């Protein structure tokens, strides 16, 4: 079976190389590079590449299901008693398999792109060639540096060493594919942008073509980043969800630049501005995706998320350097094609809010990049590594995040070119009053922002999140009232019509609403509590509003792992509300332990101030033989995951095509706000 997979990868390399070389020759020398016979063979070779890589992926998964330990990759990442769901996860659990999975997703994106080539044949031909070049790079690694079908030497082992215990969690069947769909997906807008730059594509149609690609990719990456945070929260057992780990940072950086691109590209569509900036942003997003892949596979950093050290980091550095050189060359050579058509006319305008938004996002991105690579740079300069921790990142990220929230709230109230101060005051009044009322309520309930910087930041985050939420609501209500006045509909129906007339704008508002909820979930961090205690039968822990009573301990054994867990009754206000079972496992194949926390969100008791009760069974005290339980109370954390769901919903809403405006005969003229129904 390994021979089938190996031959499939060799075939895929030949097909993608043909697609790249012949497609490039057609672009250079053919009058009709997309529709001519030579260009057509290159397009079909790219389509066939997907079939070949798909075959290789299927072979590897089938080998995992058949426990074919003659393949070294299967031996190191699977075992006979591994549950079926995790057999699929074997494909991306190791370095070689994850690179194959990356290549498969890239081939899939290329497959869809090449089927849609008639949209704009010449531009799609350029994009196809660029995607083929990236595909060649990954297939070269798979064939010569990180072969997933390498054969075990010596006697055939009876069983494998098993999947990493940290990956044996249901979410890990979903998280890596989402993250890779985001990473890989940014290749498509990158390919269109570079193609448009090389051919000096007239107008902004290439942005319109790639907008949906970019939004879908951004959505996948968003889901991947948040699922990674939830996995860290639900599996690692440290009570947190984001520790500024280098690999976490690697996924966040392209998300930040991709978010900046989605905002600033509207200025190019509407006003013909920031053309060089937008090209640079999409190039940076693709390069940061490659850099993240380098970080996880080169061994230059230590991370619970990273793969083992290997030599393929050099391959990625060379590829990143070549790509950067190509992008820089064409940016300089064709800079005259990217001249802005208008200039910034006022600081109180939609353009200025997008510009400041971009600058702040890039400040955070650069801070993360510097902090992530500082240990490497310090070792190079001083001879020993100097690491930076969460305080370094928080010192910049928290104030910048608050400023971004302010722009998120104010931006929808600004018009293009210039906004009158009177209009801004009028539209900003009620959201501002509501936000300040939230801040006042926090002080009344005992939060003292003047006593501790963390309380100050939490209060400001609450005020600004509320400001975003009230602004979004006011925009829907204000526009809905105008539509209702014209069409005699009720307010809710009018808001639905309003959304259908500009799905992109109002879908974006929903995304902003979700972002505000995420920030509300994060602002509970300064109020976290934790208690650690040895608990014999009947012992109690009091933490926050909860009383934890140890009922008993038990253990079990199954083919994949042995486990032991505690049975903890949870009381609140003298009433038992639930029973929790924090667990500790020992996986037999890999001979590794794993701690599995248990989490209870108190939706029933206090929905808006929902709190996570988080229990960890840390093992037994070797001296006393008593089990150790660590309890955390984490306020508001569930709002992070709810916010993610709303962000995804808003992105889907924004992808829906606009409906035609409803034609209504108005007997009296009704003046609508300038922004209602206007495109972004």
N, C-alpha and C positions, 0 to 999 in steps of 0.2 A: 504493500500500500504506500510505503514511503516513496517508492520509485514513481508512482503516479503523481504524488504531490510535487516531487522534485521536477519532473518533466513539465508539469503544469506551470511551475514558476519560471522555468527556462523559456517555455513557449510565451508566457506573458511578457517576459523581458524582451524577447524578439519582436513581439507585436507592438509593444509600447515604443521600442526604439524605432521601429519602422514608422509608426504614427508620428513620432517626433521628427525624424530626419526627412522623410518624404513630405510630411506636412510643411516643414520649414522650407524645403526646396520649392514646393508649390507656391508658397507665399512670396518667395524671392524672385522666381523666374516665370511663373505662370500668370497670364492675363486674367484667368478666372480660377484663383486658387481654391475656392470653396466648391464650385460647381463642376470644375473640370475633372477628367477621369483620374488624374494623379491625386488631386486633393481628396476625391471621393474614396480612393483606396486607403488613404491615411485615416480618414474618418472611420471607415469600417474596421480598420485594424485596431483603432482605439476602442470601438465597441466590442470587438472580439477579446481584447485584453480583459475586460470585465468577466467574460465567461471563463477564461483561463485562471484568473485569480480566485474566482468563486469556486472553481473545481478544487484548487489547492486548499481553500478554507474548509470546504466540505470534507475533504480527505482528513484533515487534522481533527475535526470534530468527530468524525466516524472512528478514527483511531482512538480517541479518548473514550468513546462509548464502548469500543471493543477491547479496552484495556491492552492496547498494543504497546507494551513496554519495550519493544525492540527500538522504538523511536525515542531518543534520549529526552526530547521535550515532554512527551507523555509521561515518561518515568519520573521526571523531576516535578511535574505539576498535577499529577492525578494518582489515584489509587483505586483498587477494586470496589471498596465500600463507599466511595464518594457518591453522595446523592445525585440523582439524574440532573437536577437543575444546574448544579455546579459543574457538570461535565461540559456544558456550553461555555461556562466561564473560563474553562481551561484555555480556550482560544486566545483570550487577552490577559491571562494571569501571569505570563512570563514575557521576557523580552522578545524572543523570536516570534511567538504567537501574536503579541500585540502589534509588532511591525507588520505581520501578515494581515492582521485585522485592519490596520491603518491603510495598507495598500488596497485591501478589498473595498473599504469605504470610498477611497479616492477613485478607484475604478468605477464604483457605482455612481458617484457624482458625475464623472466623465461620461458614463453611459447615458445618463439623463440629458446632459448638456448636448451631446452629439445627436441625440434624437430630436432635439428642438432647434437644430441648426438653421432652419429656414426663417427663423425670426429675423436674423441679420447674418447672412451667410459669411461675409468676410470677417466681421468681428468674432463670430463664433469659431471661425477657422483659426484665428489668432489664439483665442482662449483654449481651443482644443490642443494646439501645439504646446502651449505653456503647461497645461495640465499633464500632457504626455511627458514633458521633461521632468516634472516632479515625480511622476510615476516611475520613470526610468531610474531615478535616484533610489527610491525605496526598493525597487526590484533588484537593483545591483547589490544593495545591502543583504537582501534576503537570499540571494544566490551565492554571495561570496564572503559575507562577514557574519551573518546571524541566521544560519540555515535552520528552519523549523523541522526539517525532516532528517536531521543527522541520526545515524544509526548507533545504537549502543555497542560498545566493544565488549568482547568476552561473553560469558554465559548469560542467557536471558534471565533477568531478575524476576522473581515470582510476584512481586508487587511494587507499586510506585511509592515515592516518598510523600505523596499527597499534596493537595492544594494548600497554599498558605492559609492557616486558620483565620487570619484577618479578612480573607476574601470569602469565607464560608458564611455569608450573611446574605439574605435575599436581595437586599439593595445593590449588592455588588454584581448582580446579574444585569442591572440596569445602568448603574452609575458610569462605568467605563465606556459603554457604547454611546451614552449621551455626550460624555466629554469628548470622545473621539469624533463624533459627528460634528461637534462644534469646531474642534481643532482642524479637522480635515476640510470641513465645509468652507472655511475662510480661503481655501485655495481657489475656489470658484470666483468670488469677487476680485481676488488678487489677479487671477488670470485675465479677467475682463478689463480690469483697470490697466494692467501692463500692456495688454493688447491694444486698448484704446489709445494709450500714450504712444506706443510705437508707430501706429498707423495714423496718428494725429486725427483721431475720430472727431468729426464735427458735432457740435452741440452736446447735449447732456443725455442723449438717449441711452448711452451705455449705463448710466446710473439708474434709469428707469428699468432697464433689463435686469440689472443685478440687485435691485432693491429687495425683491422677495427672497432671492438667494441669501442675501445678507441677513435679513430679518429671521429667516428660518434657522440659519446657522447660529446667529446670536442667541436665539431661543434655546437651541440644543446646548450651547455652551453654558448658558445661564442655569439650565436644569442640571447639567453636569457639575458645575461648581457647587450648587446648593446641595445636591445629593452627596457630594464628597464631604461637605460640612456636616450633613446629617449622619453619614456613616461614622465620621470621627466622634460625633456625639453619642451615637447609639452603640458603638463597638469598642472604642479604645478605652472607655471607662475612666476618663480623667475629669469628666463633668463639663467640658467645654466643647465648642464646635469649630473654633478657628484659632489656631495657634501661631499663625504666620510661619508655618513650615515652608521650606523652599519650594516644595512641589505644589503646595497650595498657592503660593505666590505665582508659580509658573502658569497656573490656570487662570489666575485673576488678571494678570497683565494684558493678555490679548483681549479679555473681556472688557477691560477699561478702554483700550484704544478702539475696539469695535464699537463700544457705546458712544465714544466721541465721534466716530465716523458717521454713525446713524443720525446723530444730531447735526453735525456741521454740513453734511452732504445736502441737507435741505436748503442751506444758504446758496449752494451752487445751483440747485434746481430752480429756486425762486429768483435769485439775484445775480447769478453768474459769478459768485465770489468764492474765495478760498480753494481754487482749483489745485494749486500746488500742495496746499495743506491737506486736502482730502486724498490726493494721490499718496502723499507721505504717510497718512494715517492707515490706509488699507495695506500699504507695503509693510508698515511697522507691525500691523496686526498679524499678517502672515509670518513675518520673521520671528515675532514673539512666540507664535505657535510652534515654530521649528525650535526656538530656543528652549521652550518648555520640554519638548521631546528630548533635546540634548541633555537637559538637567536631570531628567529621570533615568537616562540610560548611560551617562558617561562615567558615573561614579565620583564626580567631582564634589558632590554634596552628600550629606548624610540625611536620610529622611525615611520615615516609616512607609512612605508611599513609593520610594524609588526602587528601581531594579538593581540587580547586582552590578558591580563595576565591570566594565567591558571596554574594548578598544573602538567600538563604533562611534564613540563621541567625536573622534577625529573626522569621521565621514560627515557628521552633521556640521562641524565647524567649517569644513571646506565648502559644503553646500550653502551654508548661511553666508559665508564670505562672497561666494560667486553670485548668489542672488542679490546681495546688497550692492555689489559692484554693477550688475546689470541695471538694477533699479536706479541707482545714482546716475549712471551714464545717460540713460534716457530722460531722466528728470532734467539734467543739465542741457542735453542736446536739444530737447523739445520744449524748453521752458517758455519760449515765445508763444507756443500754442496754449499755454496755461495762464495767460494774463487774465486778471479779474476784470469783469465788465462794469462793476460798480464799486464804490468805496463805502465804508461805514459812515453813516450820516449823523448818527446820534447814539449816545451811550444809553439812552432810554429807548431801546428798540429790541425787537426779536433777534436781530442779528447780533447785537452785543451780548445778549443772554447766552446764545449758542457759543459765541467766542469765549466768554468767561467760563462757561461749562467745559469747553474743550481744554482750556488751560489748566483748570483745576484737576480734571481727570488725568492729564498728563503729568501734573505735579505728583499725584499719588503714584502713578505708574513708575515714574523715575525714582521715587523714594523706595518703592518695592524692589525695583531692579538693582539699585545701589546696595540696599540692605541684603539682598539675596546673594550678590556677588562679592560683598565686602570680605567675607572669610577667605575667598580665593585670592582676592587682591592683596589682603594683608599678609597672607602666607607668601605670596610672590615677593612682596617688598620687604617684610620683616623676618621671614623664615618660619613663622608660626601663625596659626589661624587665630583670628580675633572675631568671634561671632557677635551678632547683634540680636537682641531678643524683642519680644512684643512691645516693650516701652518705646523702643526706637520707632517702630512703625506707627504705633498709636499716637505718638507725639505729632505726627504730620497728618495721618489719615483721619483722625477724629475731627480736628478743626476744619479740614477741607471737606469732609463729608457734610458737616453742618452748613457750610457755604453752598455746597451743591444742593442741599435740601431747600435752601432759601431761593436759589435760582429756579429749582423745579416748581416752587410755588409761584414765583413772580413771573416766570417766562410766559405762561399761557395768557397773562393779562397784558402783554406787550404786543404792539402791532409792528408790522414790517416798516422799515425806514425810520419812523419816529412815533413816539407815543406821548400824548399830552399828559402833563402831571395831574391835571384835574381828572382825566379818565382813569388814570392809575389809582388815584386816591378813592374814587367812587367804587371801582371794582374790588379794591383791596380791603375796604373798610370792614365788611362783615367777616371774611375769613380771618383777618387780623384780630378782631374782637374775640372770635371763638378760640383762636390759638392762645391768646393771652389768658383767657378764662381757664384753659387747660393747665397752663403754668401756675395760675393762682390756686387751682384745686390741689396740685401737687404740694404746694407749700402748706396749704391748710391740712393736708393729710400727713404732714411731718417731714417732708423732704426739705432740707436746708442747703440750698445751692451755694451759699456763702461759706459753708463750713468745710467743704471738700471739693477739689476740682472735679472729681468723678461725678459728684451730685450736680454740679453746675452743668457739666456736659450732658448728663441725663435729662436735666430740666430743659435745656436748650433743644435737645433732640426731640423731646415730647412736644414742645411748642412748635417747632418747625415741621414736624411730621403732621401735627394737627393742621397747620397752615396749608400744607400740601393737600391733605384730605378735604378740607373745607373749600379750597380753591377749585379742586376737581369737581366737587359737588355743585359749587356755584356756577361753574361753566356749563355743566349739563342743565341745571335748572334755568339759568338765564337764557340760553339758546332755546330750550324747550318752551319757555314762555312765549318767545317770539314766534316760533312755529305754531304753537297752540292758538295764538292770537290771529294768525293768518288762516288757519285751516279749521278752526272750531273743534279741534281734538282735545282730549284730556291731556294733562301734562305728561303722563307716562308715555302715551302713544306718540306725543310730539317729540319726546327725547329719543325714542326709538327711530323716528324719521330723521331726526337730527344726526344720529349716529350713522345711519345708512347713507347720508349725503356726504359724509367725510369720515370714513372708517379709519383712515390712517391717523387723523388727529385725535379722535375720541378713543381709539384703541390705545394710543400713546398715553392719554390721560389715565386710562385704567392701569396701564403699566406703572405710571407714577404713583397711583393709589397703592399698588402692591409694594412698591419701593418704600413708601411711608410706613406700611405695616411691618416690613422687614426691619426698619430702623426702630420701630416701637419694640419689636422683639429683642433687639440688641441693647436698648437702653436700660433693660432690667439688670444688666451685668453688675453694676456697683452694689446691688442689693442682694446678690447671691449669698447663701449661707451654706456651711458644710460642717459636719460632725463625723468623727471617726471613733469607733468604740468596739471593744471585744464584747460579744453578746452571747451569753449562755441562755438556756431556755428560760423564758419569762422576763429577760432583761428588757429595759426600755431605753429609747432614745427620744428626747424632745428636741424638735427642730422646727422653727417657724410655727405654723399653726398645727403641726402634725405631731402625733405620738406614735412611735414605732415599737411594736411588741414582738419579740422573737417567739414564734410558736414552736418551731423545730428545725432541724437540719436533716437532709436526706441525700442520697446519692444513687446513681444508676450507671448502667454500662450498656453500650450498643456497639455494633461493629466498627463505626467510624471514630467514636470518642467515648471516653468515660467522663462523667460529670458529677458534680455535687452542687447543691444549692440550699439557700436558706428560705424558710417560709416566714414572712414578716407580715403581721396584721397592722394595718394603718388606720389610726383613729384621728378624727377631727371633731373638736367640740364634744368629746365624750362618745361619739358615734363611729362605729367602724365603717369606713367608706370603701375599702378594697383590701386585697391581699396581694403581696408582691413576692416574686421569686428570683432574686438576683442569683446568678449562676457562674460557675467556673468550670471550664472544660479542659480535658487533656486529650489532644488528637494523637491517635496511635501511630499513624503512618509517618507523620512529620516529627513526632515526639516533642510537640510544642504545646504550651498551655494557652488558654485564652479566657479572658474575663468578659462576661456578657452582662452589662448593666440592665436594670429594669426601670422603666420610666412611666410615671403616672401623671398625665396632664389633668388639672382640676377644672375641666370645662363645666361640670355640673355645679360646682360650688361657687365659682366666680369667673364667668365667661370672659369679661373684658380684662380682668386682671389675672388671667389664667396663669397658673404656676406649675412648673414641672417638679415633681418629687422624683429624685434620681438616686437609686440605690445600687451600690457596688459590693459584691462579695469578693473581698481581697485575699481570701485564703485564711489559713490558721496560724496562730501564734505558736511558734515551735516550742516555746517554753511552757505555756499553759495549756496548749491544745485547743484553745477557744477560737472559734471563727471571728474574723474581723469584718465588720460592716462599716462602709463609709456612705453617709447620706448627704445629698445636696438638695437644696431648695433653690431652683432657678426661675425667678419670676419672668413672665412674659415670653419666654423662648418659643412657645408654639406659634406665636404670631409671625415668626420668621418663615415657617413652613407654609402657613396660610398665605402670607405675602407672596411667596414663590408661585403658588397656584394662581393667584390673581394676576401676577406678571405674565405667566404663560397664557392665561385666558386673554389678557389684553393684547398680547402679540398675535394670537390667532384672530382676534377681532380686527386688528389692524391689517391683516392679510386679506380680509374679505374685500372684493371689489366694491367700489362705490355704486350706489343705486342712482338712477336718474332723479333729479330734483322734482318734487311734487309740484305740479302747476296748479295754482289756486287763484281764483279771481278775487282780488281784494277790493272791497268797496271803499275802504279808507286806507290811506298809506300808513304803513307801520315801519318805523325805523328800527332796523336790527343792529346789534353790535357789529363793529367792523370785522370781527374775526369769525362770526357765525357762518358756517358753510364754506369758508375760504380754505383753499388747500394749504397744507403745510409747506 
